[in-house]
Each structure stands twice: as structure tokens, then as C-alpha cells.
Amino acid sequence: MNYIGSKNKLSSFIKSAVYSVVGKNLSNKIFCDIFAGTGIVGRNFKQEVKQVISNDFEYYSYVLNKNYIENHNKLENQELLIEELNQLPLVENGFVFKNYCLGSGSKRQYFSDYNGKKIDTIRQQIAKWNTVNQTKPSQYYFLLASLLESADKVANTASVYGAFLKHLKKTAQKKLILQPANFEINDNEHKVFNRDSNELIKEISGDILYLDPPYNARQYGSNYHILNTIAKYNEFEPKGKTGLPNYQKSKYCSKNYVLSEFENLIKNANFNYIFLSYNNEGLMSVGDVKKIMSKYGKYDITATNYQRFKADKDENRNHKANSTEEYLHILER
């Protein structure tokens, strides 16, 4: 999945930094990824640690991590369930088709008409199975995560959902085929939350806390609103050209609030080691971060050069550089 701030390409950099500070034997450690997004960092530590705690207040992220992080045992009939969903006859006039496809008269084209109907068909069947307890929670989140990722592959957008394209691009013309969101199996149980990070931090504890908050003023609730719509599948009146729902806003995207939010998070964190990913174009400067983190223990920093996210290069013409400086701030309490 194309995702703003994804740490997939930075995974080895982050792991190396954690190993250098904490050591390579993490089998008795609790690792918390409290701004999890697609959960790629937590996934990379899932096999190595005693437990992963994953959190994000975007619901689509919660769904992905309920599958990729919390699911850890092999599921029954997962191949048969995927096959059955792929074979269903298409429903007409479902919520996604009515509001986000041109053929319905909505004037929005996030998906082709076929794919909008396919998303509605699969989503409605997943809901039916869940209502009558035909699927277990582990299967429910597996199927829902599979739908989110499969829908994302045929979305008619330039990486994010802040806008749709005027004409269907090649990948959006392909018919959606539901693909399984396979997860890693292990013996340990993990926890996934859908909470405000600054509230959750007061209730949890562990060894390693990884922070990857929003860097700038762009709200994830608007940039990925279609994924939330598919995940929640609740009725609402879409607003404006892009069909936005009402969505929660993060104070980490506000220049007026970010410093106080960040300091409160660090102050309340009951973890021995804290690692913060942030870049040189974020709302907080290196000096801001250092000043706050240094109050609570031993501070250090490491950095690497990182290629700019595709949507930045395509849409924000004011950016001159093709890459950013990615910092990893380190605090030993």
C-alpha cells in the first residue's frame, strides 16, 4: 500500500538503531508502535519480541493491525472464504458505488463502476458473516484487511485519497480480485488499539516505544478517508467534491499544538527506550525534539537520506528536493 510516511524502506535503518541501543536479543521485550499506520514497523519486530502493542486512531489502520499484528495463529478456511467472496454476484447501489463512482451520478471517480460494486459486494458479505457469527473476529479482520489492500490497488488516485483522477488510470481499470492479507504466525499474543496515543500512553508500559507521528499539516483522516469508509461501512452524507466524511484531526498536524502534545507523550511514556522517526521538513525542528527529549533522559540522534513519498513529488510542486533527511531521535530513560 502506498502510504505517507511508510517506514518499509527504512526498516533496516530502524532495526539497526534499535539493536545498537537495546541489543539484538529482544525475546523478553515489549515493543510498542503507537502511531502504527499500516503497521510495517510492528510487523518487522513481531517475530523477535515478547509482545507488540500497536495503536492508531485511524480505523483502517486498526483493521490492518488487528490482522497483521494481533492475528498470529493459522486461520480456518481462509482460502475458501476469499474464493467465495470473489465469486459473489455484484450488488447494485451499494454505498461505495453510489458515492465514489461515476456511473452512479456522484461525479466522483475513486473507483471504476465495476470495482465500486465489487467492494460493496464483498464488504456487505463480510458484515453479514460477522453479524451471524459465521466468522471469528480473527477471520473478520483478516477479510477486511484483505479488502482494504485489494481495493487500494485499483483506486483511481495519485497515491492518496485527497483527490481522484479525472480519467481511470491503467491500474484502476483492472478488475478487483480479493487477495489474502497474509500475516506472520508466531506463538506470542499481541495487542492492538484504536485510541488517541496521548491517552493510551497513560495506560500501557513496556520496554521499547517507537514513535512515528504525523510530520506536517496533512491529516491522515482526509488523505485516507476512503479506506476508513470501506472499513467502517457506515452511512453518512459525503461532503464536497471528494466526498469527505466528518473525521478526527490530530494535534500533531498543528503547529500550535504539536510541541505540547509531543512533550506530554514523552512525559507519560513508561518505557525504557524511546525512538522517534521524524524528518527535516516536519513541524518540529531537530532542536525542538532534542530540547524536549533531553529533559527525560539520555538523548541521541541518527539520520539517513530518504526518497520523498511519491504523492509529494507528484502533487506538491514547491518541493525542490527529491529526498528528505530522516532522523531517528533516541531517548534512554
N, C-alpha and C positions, 0 to 999 in steps of 0.2 A: 504494500500500500504506500503510495506517495504521501508523505506526511511532513508538515513543517516541523523542523527541529528533530527529526528522526535521528537516533543515535546508532543506527545499524552500521554505518561505515566507520563509526567511532568506537565500536565495541572493544576492539583490541587495545586501543588507547586507554579507555576507561578501565578495562581489566588490568592492564599493566600497572596503572597508577594505584589501584586498589591493592594488588599483590605487593607492591613496593612498600606500602604503608602498613597493611594489616597482616601480610604473609599469604602464602598460597594455600595453606590448609584452612578452608572456610567451613568445614563439615559441621562445626558446632556453632556457627554464626547465624544470626537472624539478619536478613538483608531487606531493607525497605526501599521501595521505589514509589515515592509519594506523589509524584506528578507523572504517572506512568505512560500516558498516551497509548500507543499501540503495544506497550509492554516489552519492547525489544531488550531493554537492559535487564529487567527482571528475568526474562526468558534465558538470557545468557548466563545468569547466576543460578538458575533453578536447580540444575544438577549438582551444583557444588556446595550449596549451603543447607543448613538445617531447615530453614523456612524462608519463603519470600512473602513479604507483605506488600501488596500492590494497591494503589489508590489513584483515582482520578475523578473529578466531579462531572466530567462529560459522560453521558450514559453509554454512548457507543464504545468508549474506552473501557468502561466497566464490563460490558459484554465481552469484548475481546479478551480481557484479562481473566474473567471468570472461566473462559475456555483455556487460554494458553498458560495461565499461571495456576489457577485453582484445580482444574482438571489434571489428574495425574495417574489415573487408572484407565486401562483399556475400556472403551465403551461397548455395550452390546448393540449389535445391528446397525452400526453407524454407516456402513456401506449401503445396506438395504434402505435405510431412511433417506440417504442422499439420492439414491436411484429413484425411489418413489416420488420424492419432491420434484425431480427433474421430469417425470413423466406425467405430471398433472395437467389436465386441460386448463387453458388460461381463463381466468376470471375477467369480467369486464367491469370498468368503472370503479376499480379499487382506488384507495387514497393517493398512492404514488402516481398512477396513470392520470387520474383526474387533475392533479395539481402540478405535475412536473414533466408532462409530456405534451407535445404539440397537438397530437391527434385528438385530445380531449377538449381543445379550445382554450387551454390555460395560457398560451403564449410563452410557456417555459419549456425548455428542451434539455433537461438534465439527463434524460434517457430517451432512447428510441421508444416508439409506442409498444413494440413487442416486449422490450426489456422492462418497461414500466409495468406492464401486465404480468410479466413473469415474476417480478419482485413482489407484487401484490399477491399473486397466487401462492408463492412459497411462504410468504410471511403469514398469510391467513391460515395456512395449513399448520405451520409451526405453532401458532396461537391455539388452534383447535386441539392439537395433540396435548399441549400444555394444560389446557383447561380441563380436559377429561383424564389427566394424569396418565396419558398413554406414553409420555416420555418422562424420564427423570430430569431433575434440574441440570445435571451434568450434560445430558443429551440436548436439552433445550438450548443451553448456552453454546454448545458445540455447533448446532444447526444455525443458530442466529449469527454467530461469528462467521460461519461459512457463507451465509447470505451477504453479510456486510462486505466481506472481502471480494466475493464474486461480483456483487453489484458495483463496487468501486472500480473494478477492471473494465467495465463497459460504460462508465459515467462519461458524459459529454462535457467535460470541464478541462481547464488547464491546471490540473493537479489539485486545486482546492475547490470548494463548493460556494465560494463567494460570488460566483457568476457562472453562467453556462455559455457555451459556444453557439454562434448563430447557425452553423451547419454541423451535421453529425461528422465527427472525425472518424477515422478508419476503425479504431478500437471500439468506438461507441456503436458502430454499425454491426458488429458481431453479436450473435445471439448469446444471451447469458446462459451459461451452463454452471450449475451449482457445483463447486469444488470443495472438498473437505478441508476444514481448517485444522489440520493435524497438529497435535501438541505432544510435547515430550512426556514420557512416562517415567515416574520415579516413585520411591517409597514414602516420601515426605508429604505432609499436608501443608497447604499454603492458604493464605487469607487474602481476599480481595474486597475492597471497599469502594463506595461511590459517595465520597464525602468531601467537604471543604478541608483542604490539607491543614490549615491553621487550627481547625477544631480537632481533627483526628489526631494530630501530633501530641495533644494533651493526654490521649488515652492509650497510646502504644509505646513500646520500648523495644530496644534491640541493640545490635552491635554496629551495623553499617547502615547509614542513611544516605541514599542517593537523591539529589535534588535536580530536577530539570524543569523549572517553572517557565512560563511564557517569557520571552525576551523583550517583546515590543508591544505596541498598542493593538495589534490584531487579535481579536477574540476568537478562540477556537470554537465557541458556540455558534458563531456565524460562518466561519470558514468551513466547518464540517456539519452544518445543520441537517443536511440530507441524511447523513449516517445516523444522527440522533432520531430523525423522523422514522427511518426504517426500523431502528432498534426499539423505539417506544411504541410506534404504530398507534398513536392516539390521535383522535380527531381534534383539529384546530383550524382556524382561518388563516391561511398563509398570507403574509404581508408583502406588498411591494413586488417589484419586478422579479426578485429572486425567490420569493415565497418563504420568507423567514418566519419562524415561529417566535414566540417570546422565549428568550434564552438568558441564562445566568451569565453574569460578567465577572471576570477575575480582576481583583485589585492588583495583581501582578502585571496587568496590562495598563496600569495607570501610573503616570509619572508622579502624581500627587500621593499615592498610597503605597507604592511598591517597597520603599525603604522600610517603612514601619511594619508592613506585612512580613517582609523577609526577616527583620530582626526578631519579631515575635515568634516566628517559626524556629529560628535558631535558639532563642532563649528557652523555648519549651521542649526542645528536642532531647529526649532521654536516650541518646545513642553515643557510643564511644567515638565513632568516626563519622564525619560528615563530608560528602563530596558534592560539590555544586558545579554543574555544567552551565556555562554562560558564554556569550561571545562579545566581541569588541563593539558591537552595534546595539547592545542591549540598553534598556532604560537605566540600569545600574552600572556605574563605571567600576573598573577594577579597584579604584581607591575606595569607592563606597562599600564594596563587598569586603575588602580587606579590613576596613575600619570596624565593620560590624562583627565579622567572624573572629577577629583578634581579641575581642572582649571576652570570648568564651573558651579560649584555649590556644593551643599552638597552631599557627596558621602557615600554610604554604600554598604554592600555585605552580601549575604546569600548563603548557599550552601546545596546540598543534594547529596547522593550517587546514582549513576545511572548505570544500567546494560549496558555493552558495546553492540553496534549495532552488529547484527548477522554477517554481512559481515566482520567486524573487527576480530571477533573470528575465522571465518572460513578461511580467506584468509591471514591475517597478523600474521604469527606465532611468530613474535618478541614481541607481546604484552604479558606480563606476567599476568596482572591483568584482571579479568573478569568484572570489573566495573571501572567507572571514577567518578571523583568529578565534579559535575555540579554546576557552580557558576551562581548566578544572581546578577549582578552589578546594583546598583541603583543610579540614579542621580536626585536630585531635583534642578531645575534651580532657 
